[in-house]
């Protein structure tokens, strides 16, 4: 019942927001529980589709009998070279196959699009590099302190095995007073 009424409404109004409000008001007026948002959208979409179908059928009924055949011929028949040179008839196939000459304005528009895409990708790449650098820095110097000040050795031994201690002893240089980054 609501969908049939809404189909009539959709013939004159295609705004989803407006139709959604009309559906809400119809349910309030008829003191019926309102459908969920998803259900209301399905009802509206079905009503709009039914209204569009009815409109197309009405237009089709009003066309003269020979018009659909002529339209089909325009869409399907290729243009012969003779017709093209004599400018007697230009079919839709010719219009679809030839997009026309590019103008300087369209070339500039495409260049502007490419510049925007390049700038956006450069920004994204810089942001990814900064995030990767921050992540790496956080692994090496968590909270701006050397790892050995914050982390116990036990998780590293569990991850890299008991040979980690031997590797650390092999890489200790007593003549180096500063910290050393060791990749294991």
FENZIKA-V475649 format. One record per residue. N is the residue number from 1. PSI is psi in degrees with one decimal (NA if undefined). BURIAL is I if it has 24 or more other C-alpha atoms within 12 Angstrom, else O. D_CENTER is the distance of its C-alpha to the mean C-alpha in whole Angstrom. Layout:
N/PSI/BURIAL/D_CENTER
N/PSI/BURIAL/D_CENTER
//
This chain:
1/-47.4/O/36
2/-37.3/I/34
3/-37.0/I/31
4/-43.1/O/34
5/-41.9/O/34
6/-32.8/I/31
7/-40.4/I/30
8/-41.0/I/33
9/-40.8/I/31
10/-17.5/I/28
11/-29.3/I/30
12/-20.1/O/31
13/124.7/O/28
14/-1.1/O/24
15/120.9/O/23
16/-40.4/O/21
17/-43.3/O/22
18/-44.7/O/26
19/-36.5/I/26
20/-41.5/I/25
21/-39.7/O/28
22/-39.0/I/30
23/-45.7/I/30
24/-47.0/I/30
25/-38.3/O/33
26/-44.7/O/35
27/-38.2/O/35
28/-46.2/O/36
29/-36.7/O/39
30/3.8/O/40
31/50.4/O/40
32/143.4/O/37
33/133.8/O/35
34/145.7/O/32
35/164.3/O/29
36/165.1/O/26
37/-45.6/O/23
38/-41.2/O/21
39/-41.5/O/24
40/-39.8/I/25
41/-40.3/I/21
42/-41.2/O/22
43/-44.9/I/25
44/-46.7/I/24
45/-40.6/I/22
46/-41.0/I/25
47/-41.9/I/27
48/-43.3/I/24
49/-44.7/O/24
50/-39.8/I/28
51/-41.7/I/29
52/-41.0/O/27
53/-44.7/O/29
54/-40.0/O/32
55/-45.5/O/31
56/-41.0/O/31
57/-38.9/O/34
58/-43.5/O/36
59/-42.0/O/35
60/-39.5/O/36
61/-32.1/O/39
62/-16.3/O/40
63/145.7/O/39
64/156.7/O/43
65/-34.6/O/43
66/-14.8/O/43
67/-47.0/O/40
68/-36.9/O/37
69/-41.7/O/39
70/-39.7/O/39
71/-41.5/O/35
72/-40.2/O/35
73/-39.5/O/37
74/-40.8/O/35
75/-31.6/O/32
76/-27.2/O/33
77/130.0/O/36
78/157.4/O/36
79/130.7/I/38
80/155.1/O/41
81/-33.4/O/42
82/-44.1/O/45
83/-37.3/O/43
84/-40.2/O/41
85/-31.2/O/44
86/-6.7/O/46
87/33.3/O/43
88/-39.8/O/44
89/134.3/O/40
90/115.6/I/37
91/167.7/I/35
92/-27.5/O/31
93/-42.3/O/31
94/-38.5/O/32
95/-38.3/O/30
96/-33.8/O/27
97/-24.2/O/28
98/104.5/O/29
99/-8.6/O/26
100/168.5/O/29
101/138.2/O/30
102/139.2/O/28
103/168.0/O/29
104/-34.2/O/29
105/-44.2/O/27
106/-34.6/O/24
107/-43.1/O/25
108/-38.2/O/25
109/-44.3/O/21
110/-39.6/O/20
111/-40.9/O/22
112/-40.1/O/20
113/-43.8/O/17
114/-39.2/O/18
115/-41.9/O/20
116/-43.1/O/17
117/-42.2/O/15
118/-44.1/O/18
119/-42.2/O/19
120/-42.6/O/16
121/-38.5/O/16
122/-44.1/O/20
123/-44.7/O/19
124/-41.7/O/17
125/-42.3/O/20
126/-41.2/O/23
127/-40.8/O/21
128/-42.0/O/21
129/-41.9/O/24
130/-40.4/O/26
131/-41.7/O/24
132/-42.2/O/26
133/-41.1/O/29
134/-41.2/O/29
135/-46.7/O/29
136/-43.4/O/32
137/-39.3/O/34
138/-31.3/O/34
139/-40.2/O/35
140/-44.2/O/38
141/75.2/O/39
142/134.2/O/37
143/34.1/O/38
144/27.6/O/40
145/149.6/O/42
146/148.8/O/43
147/-42.3/O/42
148/-15.6/O/46
149/-22.7/O/46
150/-34.6/O/44
151/145.5/O/43
152/157.0/O/46
153/-20.3/O/47
154/-45.4/O/46
155/-33.4/O/43
156/-39.5/O/43
157/-38.7/O/46
158/-36.8/O/44
159/-42.6/O/41
160/-5.4/O/43
161/169.9/O/46
162/-16.9/O/50
163/-10.0/O/50
164/-40.1/O/48
165/-42.8/O/51
166/-40.8/O/53
167/-40.1/O/50
168/-43.1/O/50
169/-37.0/O/54
170/-28.1/O/54
171/8.9/O/52
172/128.3/O/54
173/112.8/O/56
174/-21.9/O/58
175/-5.0/O/59
176/108.7/O/55
177/-11.1/O/55
178/175.3/O/51
179/155.2/O/48
180/135.3/O/47
181/127.2/O/43
182/124.2/O/44
183/124.7/O/41
184/NA/O/42
//
